[in-house]
Amino acid sequence: DLIGAQRLDSVQLDSPFDFERQALIAIATDLPEPNAGDFPEALKEKLLATLRLTNGRAFILFTAYSLLNRMHQELAPELAQIGIAAYNQGIDNRTRLLEKFRSDLNSVLFATESFWQGVDVRGEALQSVIFPRLPFKVPSEPLLEARLEAIERNGGNSFMEYSVPQAVIKFKQGFGRLIRSKSDFGAIVIFDRRMVTKFYGRLFLQSLPRCRVVS
């Protein structure tokens, strides 16, 4: 920001991937909102149905370990019965987990924070990335709470000026796990109905490359 405008050159390049052909975004609207008490049970049913369709081959990207651990504990036995291995981020380090996931085509990885970015799985092993909920940060974190309060004190809207943009960036990073080469294809599956019921939901979609979208 300290460099004069006359000294800056910038260019925006299109992605080499054909997202309209390679990727589908599917938004489920028939679940309760994520903060509702009956959301976990509804999510469990939808995850199982989705993983049956994809035969595993999925990342499920959570925003909290509590929901991740509950879903893994309840779904792993049922998935095992249909030949799908369920890996939990907490059982091994990231490198070894990814090696297991890549080598077992009928597997699913239940993951959180560190798998939203910097992870590259190409080919058949990963054909679906599932978001149980939009990646809003917990406002009780001290640093986040201070930032939100500062925006409000200055007359701003902390939700729209900070919380939503931060969540959109995280969402884009998670989306980026799916298509890693020109031959990849698959679906982004979102179980957060706020994508279509809340006014800010369109900001998440607008941040992504042009894709087919069904809800």
Secondary structure, 3 states (H helix, E strand, C coil): CCCCHHHCCCCCCCCCCCHHHHEEEEECCCCCCCCCCCHHHHHHHHHHHHHHHHCCCEEEECCCHHHHHHHHHHHHHHHHHCCCEEEEHHHCCHHHHHHHHHHCCCEEEEECHHHCCCCCCCHHHCCEEEECCCCCCCCCCHHHHHHHHHHHHCCCCHHHHHHHHHHHHHHHHHHCCCCCCCCCCEEEEECCCHHHHCCCHHHHHHCCCCCEEEC
